[in-house]
Amino acid sequence: MNYEVFILSRFLDKYERSTDYQKGNLDCKVLLNVDKLEDFQNRMENFTEKEAFFQVIRNLESKKIIEIKWVKYEKNNRIEKLYLINIPKAYQLLKRKPKQDAVDQFTHLFDQYLSTMVTTTDLYSYLKELKEASVINKRIPIGFSEDLDLDKKMFMFFALINSNTKELKERVLSVSLYQDSKCFERYVKSKALIILRQLHQKQNEEKIDDVELLELYGVTRWPEVMEFCGNISVTMEDGKQISYYGQSYGSYINSEMISHIKCIEEDTIYQVMFIENKANYIWYLSHVKRSDELVVFHGGVYSPSKGKLFHLIKEGLGEDTNIYHWSDIDAGGFRIFTRLQNNIFSQVRPYQMDEETLIANKTKCIPLGSASYKKILEQMLTEGKYKGFKDAIQYMLENDVKLEQETLIE
């Protein structure tokens, strides 16, 4: 074993986890308890290994890099404490880049890409938080690394999806950004998902899988499939018309087709119902749907392609059309409804997402869960965009309940 590398590396690892490192203090002592290094202690049972190690630390002490405190009456036999007393020399001897230098290079690169991004998105705000935390804590955030080339690829991806409004197929995206169709999948995707999942969990404790998470930003492996049921007809860019009249069991359309739709006509539609959950969507078609109603499977937070479909639907509606949205009575459901209301359908109203529904189905409710989830709801009470759910949120907090919409179907 190279004991010089071994001992100095552990000293520097400990220093870079310390408050002295966060304060930028290089003029400090770093204590290392060698007694707690189990594998190392096993080696010290061998006389030859022990003498080799002692020779190394005595040499480092002579160079005034470390300080040795021997057990009383056991000098050159038993170590009581080891101190690193010259941090810059330890970095120099190991030819190791100081962590602060790596952080400085990382945050400089981070700033370059942040300056090119639209500042009004949740992703931008979260990335800015990570950058500021990196400066304060003098650490590179989880998900990124000291590999600046890989970090650059991550930033290129985030800059692309930050304000994206169209579907991006993974391999096409990869060629566009990196001139390699598999670069995104091999090197960037898993790390980018760490950051995107952190953001999603910060906003909403409901979990979604990797495919759904990327779809929120328009990134897909294959064209996204969307479902609806109602008497509408679609006119394509080339003038061809497709009718969905009479398909009472539901229809399908994919994102590739949506990109070529010119308009959607809905002359007979009196009401539109958006539904978050697939089970509720299927149940609603067979138990509730009216002949003059358009029912759309919304899913979670809609992707750019699904958003385009919703805009096309809006453009084809009459001014007096009723618009409803049905989601879980929880933070995620409120957020999904509000995004649809703020971005597309200002007149949309919630369906079975109120205090009365909670009270009527209190035996079907489940606990809110963690304290952090309750804080999300408390924060929602202070935000004007959720004022329509104020009574429901207050009831949820007072009674520690939320309600999944699947429990409302028979």
N, C-alpha and C positions, 0 to 999 in steps of 0.2 A: 504493500500500500504506500502511496505517496502521502506521507503524513503531513507534509507542509501544505499541500493542497487541501487535504482533509480538514485540518484544524482551522486554517484561515477561511475556508469556504463556510464553515459552520459559524465562525465568528461574524462574518459579513452577513450571512443569512439572518442571524439573530439581530444584528444591528439594523438591517433593513425592515425588520418588523417592530422596531422600537419607537418610542415617542421622541427620542433624540434624533432619529432619522427624519421624522416628520417635521421637527423643528429646524432641520438642517445643521445640527450640531455634530461636527466632526471631532471636536476636542472633548471626548468623553471616553470612559472605560466601558468595555463590553465584557461582562462576566460569562464564562462558559462552564457549566457543570459537567465535567467529563465523566463523573460517576454515573450520570444518567444515560450515557451512550452505551447501550447494552452490548452491541456487536463489538464496539471498541474495547470495552472492558474484557470481553472474552479473549481478544487478541493480547491484552496485557498480561494474561496468564502465561504467555510464552515469553521466556526471558529475552530471547533475541529480538522479538518484536518490541518489547518494552524498552530495551536499550536503544533501538533505532528511533523510537518515538521521542525518548528523552533527549537524544542527540539533536533532533530537529528542533524541539522547543527551546533547548539551551541556545542553539544558534539564532533562533528568532529573538530570544531575549537579548542576546549580545548585540543585535541590530536595532534594539529598542523598539521592536514591533509588538511584542507581548511582554507580560510580566507574570512570573511564576511565584506562587506562594506555596511552599512546601509544608507538609504536616510537621509540627514541632518534633524535633529529634529524628525526622525521617527524610531529611534532605537528599535529593537524587534517588528517592525510593518511592515516596507517596506524595501525590499532588493534592493539596487542599483546594486551591482555586487557580484558575487561569484567567488572565485579563488581556484583551486586545487594547493596546494603548496608542497605536498609531494607525488609524483607519486608512488614510490616504496611501501609506506605504503597503498596507495589505492588498488594496486594490491594484497597486502598481506591480507588486510581486506576482500576483495571480494573473496579471494582464486581463483583469476583469473590468468591464465597463461599469462605472458606478450607476446604481439604479436611478439616481436622480438625473443623470445624463440621458438614460433611456426614456425616462418620463418626459423630460424636456423635449426630446426629439418627437416623441409620440404626440404630445399636446400641440406642438408646432404644426405637425401634419394634420391633426384634428382640426385646428383653427382654419387651415387652408380650405378644407372641404366644407366646414360649417359656413364659411363666408359665401359659398356658392349656393346654399340651400334656401328654399322658401322658409321663412321663420314662423309661419302661422300654424304649423302642423304639430301634432302630439309627438311625432317621431323627432322632429327638430328639437323640441323642448326637452325631451328625454336625453337625447345625445348631448345637448348643451349641459344638462345636469351632470352627466357622466364625465364630461371634460372638466367641469369646474371641480368635481369631487377628486378627479385625478390630480389636479394642481394642488388642492388643499391637503390631500392624504399622501401625495407624492408616490402614487401607485397607479399602475396601468389597470383599468377596469377589467373585471372578469369578462371573457369573451374576446378581448383583444390580447395582444402579446407584444414582446419586444421585437418581433419580426415585422419591421416597418413595411416590407413589401406586401405581406399578407394584410396588414392593417390598411394599407392603401387600397387593396382590392375590396376590403370591407367598406371603406368610406365611399368608394365608387358606387358600390351597390346601394348603400343607404341614400346617397345623393340622387340616384336614379328613381328609387321607389318613394322618396319623400313626398313628392307632389304628383305622383303618377296617376293618370286618369284612364289608362287603357290596359289591356291584357298583355302580359309579358311572359312568353313561354321560356322556360328555364334555359334551354340550350341556345335559343336565339339570343336571349339576354347575355348569355355567357360569351358568345361570339362577338356581340356588339361591344361588350366591356373589356374583354380579355383576349380576344382573337383566338379563343380556344373553347370549343363547344362543351367541354367537360370540366373546365376550371371551376365554375361556380359550384357544381355538384361535389367535386372532390375536395376543394379547399375552403370555400367561402360559406356554403349553405349552413353547415352545422353550427359554425361560430356566429353567423348572422342571426340564426334562430335563437341563440342564447340571449342576445340583446332584445330581439323582438318579443320574446316570451317574458323577459323582465318587465318590459313596458306594458304588455297585456295584463300581467298579474298585478302590476301596480294599479291599474285602472279597474280590474275586474277579476275576482277570484275564480270565476267559472273557467274551467280548463277547456282548451280546444286543441286538436291535434296539429301537427306540423303543416299538413296540407292546407287546412283551414286558415292557419295563421299567415301563411304566405299569400293565400288568396285575398286576404284583407288588403294587401298592397298590390294586387293584380298579378302576382307571380304564380304561374301554374306549369305543370308538366304537360298537360293536355287541355284542350278547350273545356271551359267550365260548363256544366249542364245546369239549366234552370227550369223550374217547373211552375206551371200555372194552369188554371182551368176557367174558361169563360168564352163567350161569343165575341171573339175579336178576329180581325184579319190584318195581315202584315203585307206591306208593299215594300219590295226590295229595291235596291238602287237601279237595277236593270228594268224595273217596271213590273216584274212578275208579282202576282198576288197569291198569298197563302191564307186559306181560311181555317180557323180553328173552331168554327161553329159546331155545336152538337157533340163535342168530345167530352162527355160527362165524367169520364174517369181521369181526366187530366192530360195535359200536353207537355212536350219537352222542346227546348230550344237551346242551342249552345252559343258560347261567346263568339265563336267565329262568325256565326250567322248574324248575331246582333250587330257586329261591326259593319254589316252591309245592309241593314234595315234603313229604309228611308222614312217610313212612318207606320204608325199603328192606328187602326180605326176601331172605335168601340161605340157605335151608334146606340146599341141597345143596353149598355151597361148603366145601371142605376147606382151600384155600390161596388166598392173595391175593398177586399179584405186581405191584408198582409199577415202571414202567420209565421212565427219564428220556428216552431218545432215541426219536424217532418210527420210525426205521429198525429199531431193535431191537425195538420194540413190534410192528411189522408182521411181522417175521421170527419172533418168539416165538410169535405166534398160529398160524402155519402149521407150525412145526417142533417146538415144545416143549409148548405149552399142553395141559393135561389137561382132561378133560370136567368135572371137579369143581373147576376152578380159575377164579378171577376175575382177569383181567389188566387193569390200569389204566394208561393212558398218563399219566404224571406230568408230563412236561416239566420245566422248570427249577423254581426256587423257586415254589411254588404260590400262586395268587391267593386272595383271600378267598372267592370263589365256589367255586373248586375245593376249598378247605379245607372248605367246608360239605358238599360232596359226599363228601369223605373221612370226615367225621364221621358222615354218614348211613350210609355203608358200615360203619363201625365199630360203630354201634349195632345193625346187623342181623346181625352176625357171632356165631357161637358162640364160647364161651370158649376152645376148643381149636384154633381156626383158626390155621394158620401164616401169618405175614405176612413178605414179603420185599420188598426194594427193590434195584433194579439201576441203577447210575449209572456214569459214568466214574470211573476211579481217579485222581482229582485233587482239588484243594482244593474246587472247585465241587461235585463229587459227594459229598464228605464232608459239606459244609455242607447240601446238599439232604437227604441221609439223616438227619442229626442233627436238622434242623428237623421232619421228619416224625416222628421218634422222640420228641422232646421235647414236641411239641404235640398229637399225635394217637395214634400207635400206639407205645406204650412197648415192646411186645414185638417190634417189627419187627427183622429181621436182614438184614445185607447179603448180596447175591448176587453172586458173582464180583467182589468188591471188596477182595481181600486180597493179602497178599504172595505166596502160592502162585500166584495168577492172574498176577501180574506176572512171576514167575520163569518160568512155563510159556509166557508170551507175550513174552519179552524182545526178540525180533526185531521185534515190532510196536510196541514202546514208542517214544515220542518224548521229546526233551529237555524238561526243566522250563522252560527259557527264562531269563527275567530274574532278577536277584538279588532283586528285590522279591517275586517269586513264591516263591522259596525261603524268604524270611523269613516269608511267610504260613504255609508248612508248618511251619517251626520254631516259630512261635507256637502252631500247633495242637497240637504235641507237649506244650506246657505246660498245655493246657486239658483238664480232666477229661472234658468232653463228647465229645472225640474219642479217648478212650482205646482204644476198640475198633478204631481204625485205626492204633494206634501202630506196630506192626510194618511195616505197609504204608508209612507215612510215612517211617520210618527207612530202609527199603529205597529209596524214591524219592529221598531226599536223598543217600544214599551212592552211588547209581548214576546220579543225574541223569536220572530217567525218570518218565513218567506214561503212562497208557494210556486211550485213548478206547474206549468200549464198542462202537462200530461195528466195530472191527477184530476183534471176537470172533465176529461172525456170518459165515456162509458165503454 
